[in-house]
Amino acid sequence: MELDLWLMQAMADDSFQRLFGANGCLWRFYSWSPSAISLGKNQNPEEIDRERCRADGVDVVVRPTGGRAVFHADELTYSFFAATELPNETIYRMVHETLQQALAGVGVEAEFCRTQPDFRARYASADSVSCFTASARYELQVDGRKLVGSAQRRHGNVILQHGSLPLSSRHRQISRYLAGASRELVEAVDAGMAEKTASLDEFTDAGYAELVPLIVSAAGTSAEEGARVLSQDDLERFGVSQVSIT
């Protein structure tokens, strides 16, 4: 999360445009070790039982974006960065179109969510602690269940969008880490996760290693100069080596 925020801030520097071009963007892919719960930047941290997390070896971090908690266990996480005046909603759809194309490459036909919930009212509900129990417009679903959860943050003309694609159902274990939750609340969160969320292993044997090249290829088809994987020299010129990611 620290590196995502740093990259977002670095994108505003002219060195990015010199390295990647005026219309360039950056994708980053990663997973989590150890597992972690990330909280939206405005979420109440008291909702999470840190002692239980510590006992299970689960990290707790705060995302630079908003939204609700995500339990990151078996998943593919992406981050997308661009210096652009395009509206947030346009970027949201473009990024998910790229992910949709990659998922089709492993036989998963994901569809856009066509509605936008009232998130202010949603967040007032105690069982809204998990990001995955509600879908925003243009997020990806399979059979009406959320497969990719994403969030954005904009600073000036620089936008960060990142999101989670669960590879297994372990993301549903978030109810284990709710602080002071009643049995009724745990059951409500579990029921919402089972009803409203999906994981990649339900539809394909493909995983992280198969999906990342497909996302890169799909991103390249929509770019004027195609896509390329950055070398260590590229990263050092961009200044990534200066950031601690431990």
TORRO-49213 format. One record per residue (C-alpha): residue in three letters; x, y, z; residue number from 1. Coordinates in nm, 2 decimals, padded with zeros to 4 digits. Layout:
<rs>
{residu: ALA x: X y: Y z: Z num: NUM}
...
</rs>
This chain:
<rs>
{residu: MET x: 00.00 y: 00.00 z: 00.00 num: 1}
{residu: GLU x: 00.29 y: 00.23 z: 00.07 num: 2}
{residu: LEU x: 00.44 y: 00.16 z: -00.27 num: 3}
{residu: ASP x: 00.10 y: 00.22 z: -00.44 num: 4}
{residu: LEU x: 00.07 y: 00.56 z: -00.28 num: 5}
{residu: TRP x: 00.43 y: 00.65 z: -00.36 num: 6}
{residu: LEU x: 00.39 y: 00.55 z: -00.72 num: 7}
{residu: MET x: 00.07 y: 00.76 z: -00.74 num: 8}
{residu: GLN x: 00.26 y: 01.06 z: -00.61 num: 9}
{residu: ALA x: 00.55 y: 01.00 z: -00.84 num: 10}
{residu: MET x: 00.33 y: 00.99 z: -01.14 num: 11}
{residu: ALA x: 00.28 y: 01.37 z: -01.11 num: 12}
{residu: ASP x: 00.65 y: 01.42 z: -01.18 num: 13}
{residu: ASP x: 00.78 y: 01.50 z: -01.53 num: 14}
{residu: SER x: 01.02 y: 01.20 z: -01.50 num: 15}
{residu: PHE x: 00.73 y: 00.96 z: -01.55 num: 16}
{residu: GLN x: 00.64 y: 01.12 z: -01.88 num: 17}
{residu: ARG x: 01.00 y: 01.11 z: -02.00 num: 18}
{residu: LEU x: 01.02 y: 00.74 z: -01.91 num: 19}
{residu: PHE x: 00.68 y: 00.62 z: -02.03 num: 20}
{residu: GLY x: 00.55 y: 00.89 z: -02.27 num: 21}
{residu: ALA x: 00.29 y: 01.15 z: -02.23 num: 22}
{residu: ASN x: 00.00 y: 00.90 z: -02.26 num: 23}
{residu: GLY x: 00.17 y: 00.63 z: -02.07 num: 24}
{residu: CYS x: 00.01 y: 00.44 z: -01.78 num: 25}
{residu: LEU x: 00.15 y: 00.18 z: -01.53 num: 26}
{residu: TRP x: 00.01 y: -00.15 z: -01.42 num: 27}
{residu: ARG x: 00.14 y: -00.33 z: -01.11 num: 28}
{residu: PHE x: 00.05 y: -00.69 z: -01.01 num: 29}
{residu: TYR x: 00.11 y: -00.85 z: -00.67 num: 30}
{residu: SER x: -00.01 y: -01.09 z: -00.41 num: 31}
{residu: TRP x: 00.01 y: -01.09 z: -00.03 num: 32}
{residu: SER x: 00.24 y: -01.27 z: 00.21 num: 33}
{residu: PRO x: 00.15 y: -01.29 z: 00.49 num: 34}
{residu: SER x: -00.23 y: -01.26 z: 00.44 num: 35}
{residu: ALA x: -00.36 y: -00.92 z: 00.53 num: 36}
{residu: ILE x: -00.67 y: -00.72 z: 00.59 num: 37}
{residu: SER x: -00.68 y: -00.38 z: 00.42 num: 38}
{residu: LEU x: -00.91 y: -00.11 z: 00.54 num: 39}
{residu: GLY x: -01.04 y: 00.18 z: 00.33 num: 40}
{residu: LYS x: -00.87 y: 00.50 z: 00.43 num: 41}
{residu: ASN x: -01.18 y: 00.64 z: 00.60 num: 42}
{residu: GLN x: -01.29 y: 00.31 z: 00.76 num: 43}
{residu: ASN x: -01.30 y: 00.28 z: 01.14 num: 44}
{residu: PRO x: -01.00 y: 00.06 z: 01.24 num: 45}
{residu: GLU x: -01.19 y: -00.05 z: 01.55 num: 46}
{residu: GLU x: -01.40 y: -00.27 z: 01.33 num: 47}
{residu: ILE x: -01.12 y: -00.52 z: 01.30 num: 48}
{residu: ASP x: -00.99 y: -00.75 z: 01.59 num: 49}
{residu: ARG x: -00.62 y: -00.68 z: 01.57 num: 50}
{residu: GLU x: -00.54 y: -00.93 z: 01.85 num: 51}
{residu: ARG x: -00.70 y: -01.21 z: 01.65 num: 52}
{residu: CYS x: -00.52 y: -01.09 z: 01.34 num: 53}
{residu: ARG x: -00.19 y: -01.09 z: 01.53 num: 54}
{residu: ALA x: -00.25 y: -01.44 z: 01.66 num: 55}
{residu: ASP x: -00.32 y: -01.57 z: 01.31 num: 56}
{residu: GLY x: -00.03 y: -01.39 z: 01.15 num: 57}
{residu: VAL x: -00.25 y: -01.16 z: 00.95 num: 58}
{residu: ASP x: -00.13 y: -00.81 z: 00.88 num: 59}
{residu: VAL x: -00.36 y: -00.50 z: 00.90 num: 60}
{residu: VAL x: -00.30 y: -00.21 z: 00.66 num: 61}
{residu: VAL x: -00.48 y: 00.10 z: 00.54 num: 62}
{residu: ARG x: -00.53 y: 00.15 z: 00.17 num: 63}
{residu: PRO x: -00.48 y: 00.49 z: 00.01 num: 64}
{residu: THR x: -00.82 y: 00.45 z: -00.14 num: 65}
{residu: GLY x: -01.17 y: 00.43 z: 00.02 num: 66}
{residu: GLY x: -01.42 y: 00.16 z: 00.05 num: 67}
{residu: ARG x: -01.45 y: -00.12 z: 00.30 num: 68}
{residu: ALA x: -01.23 y: -00.40 z: 00.44 num: 69}
{residu: VAL x: -01.08 y: -00.68 z: 00.22 num: 70}
{residu: PHE x: -00.92 y: -00.99 z: 00.34 num: 71}
{residu: HIS x: -00.62 y: -01.06 z: 00.11 num: 72}
{residu: ALA x: -00.53 y: -01.42 z: 00.11 num: 73}
{residu: ASP x: -00.53 y: -01.62 z: -00.22 num: 74}
{residu: GLU x: -00.57 y: -01.34 z: -00.48 num: 75}
{residu: LEU x: -00.43 y: -01.14 z: -00.77 num: 76}
{residu: THR x: -00.41 y: -00.78 z: -00.68 num: 77}
{residu: TYR x: -00.36 y: -00.51 z: -00.94 num: 78}
{residu: SER x: -00.28 y: -00.14 z: -00.93 num: 79}
{residu: PHE x: -00.33 y: 00.10 z: -01.23 num: 80}
{residu: PHE x: -00.17 y: 00.45 z: -01.24 num: 81}
{residu: ALA x: -00.22 y: 00.72 z: -01.50 num: 82}
{residu: ALA x: -00.19 y: 01.10 z: -01.54 num: 83}
{residu: THR x: -00.51 y: 01.18 z: -01.72 num: 84}
{residu: GLU x: -00.80 y: 01.42 z: -01.73 num: 85}
{residu: LEU x: -01.04 y: 01.14 z: -01.82 num: 86}
{residu: PRO x: -01.33 y: 01.11 z: -01.57 num: 87}
{residu: ASN x: -01.29 y: 00.86 z: -01.29 num: 88}
{residu: GLU x: -01.58 y: 00.65 z: -01.42 num: 89}
{residu: THR x: -01.42 y: 00.63 z: -01.77 num: 90}
{residu: ILE x: -01.10 y: 00.49 z: -01.61 num: 91}
{residu: TYR x: -01.30 y: 00.25 z: -01.39 num: 92}
{residu: ARG x: -01.47 y: 00.10 z: -01.70 num: 93}
{residu: MET x: -01.15 y: 00.09 z: -01.91 num: 94}
{residu: VAL x: -00.95 y: -00.09 z: -01.64 num: 95}
{residu: HIS x: -01.23 y: -00.34 z: -01.59 num: 96}
{residu: GLU x: -01.27 y: -00.40 z: -01.97 num: 97}
{residu: THR x: -00.90 y: -00.50 z: -01.97 num: 98}
{residu: LEU x: -00.96 y: -00.74 z: -01.68 num: 99}
{residu: GLN x: -01.27 y: -00.87 z: -01.85 num: 100}
{residu: GLN x: -01.08 y: -00.95 z: -02.17 num: 101}
{residu: ALA x: -00.81 y: -01.13 z: -01.97 num: 102}
{residu: LEU x: -01.07 y: -01.34 z: -01.78 num: 103}
{residu: ALA x: -01.23 y: -01.44 z: -02.11 num: 104}
{residu: GLY x: -00.89 y: -01.58 z: -02.21 num: 105}
{residu: VAL x: -00.92 y: -01.84 z: -01.93 num: 106}
{residu: GLY x: -01.28 y: -01.91 z: -02.01 num: 107}
{residu: VAL x: -01.45 y: -01.69 z: -01.75 num: 108}
{residu: GLU x: -01.73 y: -01.47 z: -01.89 num: 109}
{residu: ALA x: -01.75 y: -01.18 z: -01.64 num: 110}
{residu: GLU x: -02.01 y: -00.90 z: -01.69 num: 111}
{residu: PHE x: -02.03 y: -00.54 z: -01.57 num: 112}
{residu: CYS x: -02.24 y: -00.46 z: -01.27 num: 113}
{residu: ARG x: -02.50 y: -00.22 z: -01.43 num: 114}
{residu: THR x: -02.62 y: -00.05 z: -01.11 num: 115}
{residu: GLN x: -02.47 y: 00.18 z: -00.85 num: 116}
{residu: PRO x: -02.57 y: 00.13 z: -00.49 num: 117}
{residu: ASP x: -02.62 y: 00.41 z: -00.24 num: 118}
{residu: PHE x: -02.28 y: 00.36 z: -00.06 num: 119}
{residu: ARG x: -02.35 y: 00.62 z: 00.21 num: 120}
{residu: ALA x: -02.66 y: 00.42 z: 00.32 num: 121}
{residu: ARG x: -02.48 y: 00.10 z: 00.27 num: 122}
{residu: TYR x: -02.18 y: 00.19 z: 00.49 num: 123}
{residu: ALA x: -02.43 y: 00.28 z: 00.77 num: 124}
{residu: SER x: -02.51 y: -00.09 z: 00.80 num: 125}
{residu: ALA x: -02.31 y: -00.30 z: 01.05 num: 126}
{residu: ASP x: -02.28 y: -00.59 z: 00.80 num: 127}
{residu: SER x: -02.12 y: -00.36 z: 00.54 num: 128}
{residu: VAL x: -01.77 y: -00.41 z: 00.68 num: 129}
{residu: SER x: -01.66 y: -00.61 z: 00.38 num: 130}
{residu: CYS x: -01.59 y: -00.45 z: 00.04 num: 131}
{residu: PHE x: -01.71 y: -00.76 z: -00.14 num: 132}
{residu: THR x: -02.07 y: -00.75 z: -00.03 num: 133}
{residu: ALA x: -02.16 y: -00.46 z: -00.26 num: 134}
{residu: SER x: -02.07 y: -00.40 z: -00.63 num: 135}
{residu: ALA x: -02.02 y: -00.06 z: -00.79 num: 136}
{residu: ARG x: -02.11 y: 00.01 z: -01.15 num: 137}
{residu: TYR x: -01.87 y: -00.15 z: -01.40 num: 138}
{residu: GLU x: -01.72 y: -00.39 z: -01.14 num: 139}
{residu: LEU x: -01.70 y: -00.74 z: -01.27 num: 140}
{residu: GLN x: -01.95 y: -01.01 z: -01.17 num: 141}
{residu: VAL x: -02.01 y: -01.37 z: -01.27 num: 142}
{residu: ASP x: -02.38 y: -01.49 z: -01.24 num: 143}
{residu: GLY x: -02.45 y: -01.17 z: -01.04 num: 144}
{residu: ARG x: -02.17 y: -01.23 z: -00.78 num: 145}
{residu: LYS x: -01.88 y: -01.00 z: -00.75 num: 146}
{residu: LEU x: -01.54 y: -01.13 z: -00.88 num: 147}
{residu: VAL x: -01.33 y: -00.82 z: -00.88 num: 148}
{residu: GLY x: -01.35 y: -00.54 z: -00.62 num: 149}
{residu: SER x: -01.18 y: -00.21 z: -00.70 num: 150}
{residu: ALA x: -01.13 y: 00.14 z: -00.56 num: 151}
{residu: GLN x: -00.99 y: 00.47 z: -00.68 num: 152}
{residu: ARG x: -00.82 y: 00.78 z: -00.56 num: 153}
{residu: ARG x: -00.74 y: 01.09 z: -00.76 num: 154}
{residu: HIS x: -00.49 y: 01.36 z: -00.68 num: 155}
{residu: GLY x: -00.49 y: 01.64 z: -00.94 num: 156}
{residu: ASN x: -00.47 y: 01.47 z: -01.28 num: 157}
{residu: VAL x: -00.32 y: 01.15 z: -01.14 num: 158}
{residu: ILE x: -00.54 y: 00.85 z: -01.07 num: 159}
{residu: LEU x: -00.48 y: 00.53 z: -00.88 num: 160}
{residu: GLN x: -00.71 y: 00.24 z: -00.92 num: 161}
{residu: HIS x: -00.64 y: -00.09 z: -00.75 num: 162}
{residu: GLY x: -00.84 y: -00.40 z: -00.69 num: 163}
{residu: SER x: -00.86 y: -00.76 z: -00.57 num: 164}
{residu: LEU x: -00.95 y: -01.07 z: -00.77 num: 165}
{residu: PRO x: -00.99 y: -01.37 z: -00.53 num: 166}
{residu: LEU x: -00.84 y: -01.69 z: -00.65 num: 167}
{residu: SER x: -01.01 y: -01.90 z: -00.38 num: 168}
{residu: SER x: -01.29 y: -01.85 z: -00.13 num: 169}
{residu: ARG x: -01.05 y: -01.76 z: 00.15 num: 170}
{residu: HIS x: -01.15 y: -01.39 z: 00.12 num: 171}
{residu: ARG x: -01.48 y: -01.49 z: 00.28 num: 172}
{residu: GLN x: -01.31 y: -01.56 z: 00.61 num: 173}
{residu: ILE x: -01.31 y: -01.19 z: 00.70 num: 174}
{residu: SER x: -01.59 y: -01.24 z: 00.95 num: 175}
{residu: ARG x: -01.33 y: -01.42 z: 01.17 num: 176}
{residu: TYR x: -01.16 y: -01.09 z: 01.23 num: 177}
{residu: LEU x: -01.45 y: -00.86 z: 01.32 num: 178}
{residu: ALA x: -01.40 y: -00.69 z: 01.65 num: 179}
{residu: GLY x: -01.67 y: -00.76 z: 01.91 num: 180}
{residu: ALA x: -01.91 y: -00.90 z: 01.65 num: 181}
{residu: SER x: -02.22 y: -01.08 z: 01.77 num: 182}
{residu: ARG x: -02.30 y: -01.42 z: 01.63 num: 183}
{residu: GLU x: -02.59 y: -01.26 z: 01.43 num: 184}
{residu: LEU x: -02.35 y: -01.01 z: 01.27 num: 185}
{residu: VAL x: -02.09 y: -01.28 z: 01.18 num: 186}
{residu: GLU x: -02.37 y: -01.49 z: 01.03 num: 187}
{residu: ALA x: -02.50 y: -01.19 z: 00.83 num: 188}
{residu: VAL x: -02.15 y: -01.12 z: 00.69 num: 189}
{residu: ASP x: -02.09 y: -01.49 z: 00.61 num: 190}
{residu: ALA x: -02.43 y: -01.51 z: 00.43 num: 191}
{residu: GLY x: -02.36 y: -01.19 z: 00.24 num: 192}
{residu: MET x: -02.02 y: -01.31 z: 00.13 num: 193}
{residu: ALA x: -02.16 y: -01.65 z: 00.02 num: 194}
{residu: GLU x: -02.44 y: -01.50 z: -00.17 num: 195}
{residu: LYS x: -02.27 y: -01.20 z: -00.33 num: 196}
{residu: THR x: -01.91 y: -01.29 z: -00.40 num: 197}
{residu: ALA x: -01.73 y: -01.54 z: -00.62 num: 198}
{residu: SER x: -01.37 y: -01.66 z: -00.66 num: 199}
{residu: LEU x: -01.18 y: -01.76 z: -00.97 num: 200}
{residu: ASP x: -01.14 y: -02.13 z: -00.87 num: 201}
{residu: GLU x: -01.51 y: -02.17 z: -00.91 num: 202}
{residu: PHE x: -01.48 y: -02.13 z: -01.29 num: 203}
{residu: THR x: -01.13 y: -02.23 z: -01.40 num: 204}
{residu: ASP x: -00.81 y: -02.40 z: -01.29 num: 205}
{residu: ALA x: -00.61 y: -02.09 z: -01.41 num: 206}
{residu: GLY x: -00.45 y: -01.87 z: -01.15 num: 207}
{residu: TYR x: -00.21 y: -01.58 z: -01.10 num: 208}
{residu: ALA x: 00.06 y: -01.70 z: -01.34 num: 209}
{residu: GLU x: -00.19 y: -01.75 z: -01.63 num: 210}
{residu: LEU x: -00.38 y: -01.43 z: -01.57 num: 211}
{residu: VAL x: -00.11 y: -01.17 z: -01.55 num: 212}
{residu: PRO x: 00.03 y: -01.22 z: -01.90 num: 213}
{residu: LEU x: -00.33 y: -01.20 z: -02.03 num: 214}
{residu: ILE x: -00.39 y: -00.87 z: -01.86 num: 215}
{residu: VAL x: -00.06 y: -00.74 z: -02.00 num: 216}
{residu: SER x: -00.16 y: -00.85 z: -02.34 num: 217}
{residu: ALA x: -00.51 y: -00.70 z: -02.31 num: 218}
{residu: ALA x: -00.37 y: -00.37 z: -02.18 num: 219}
{residu: GLY x: -00.13 y: -00.36 z: -02.48 num: 220}
{residu: THR x: -00.41 y: -00.39 z: -02.73 num: 221}
{residu: SER x: -00.56 y: -00.06 z: -02.61 num: 222}
{residu: ALA x: -00.23 y: 00.13 z: -02.60 num: 223}
{residu: GLU x: -00.09 y: 00.32 z: -02.89 num: 224}
{residu: GLU x: 00.26 y: 00.18 z: -02.84 num: 225}
{residu: GLY x: 00.16 y: -00.16 z: -02.68 num: 226}
{residu: ALA x: 00.26 y: -00.28 z: -02.34 num: 227}
{residu: ARG x: 00.60 y: -00.38 z: -02.21 num: 228}
{residu: VAL x: 00.72 y: -00.52 z: -01.88 num: 229}
{residu: LEU x: 00.95 y: -00.29 z: -01.69 num: 230}
{residu: SER x: 01.31 y: -00.40 z: -01.63 num: 231}
{residu: GLN x: 01.50 y: -00.34 z: -01.31 num: 232}
{residu: ASP x: 01.68 y: -00.06 z: -01.48 num: 233}
{residu: ASP x: 01.34 y: 00.10 z: -01.57 num: 234}
{residu: LEU x: 01.23 y: 00.08 z: -01.21 num: 235}
{residu: GLU x: 01.55 y: 00.23 z: -01.08 num: 236}
{residu: ARG x: 01.53 y: 00.52 z: -01.32 num: 237}
{residu: PHE x: 01.17 y: 00.57 z: -01.20 num: 238}
{residu: GLY x: 01.30 y: 00.57 z: -00.84 num: 239}
{residu: VAL x: 01.13 y: 00.26 z: -00.72 num: 240}
{residu: SER x: 01.45 y: 00.13 z: -00.56 num: 241}
{residu: GLN x: 01.43 y: 00.43 z: -00.32 num: 242}
{residu: VAL x: 01.11 y: 00.30 z: -00.16 num: 243}
{residu: SER x: 01.11 y: 00.04 z: 00.12 num: 244}
{residu: ILE x: 00.84 y: -00.22 z: 00.06 num: 245}
{residu: THR x: 00.92 y: -00.45 z: 00.36 num: 246}
</rs>
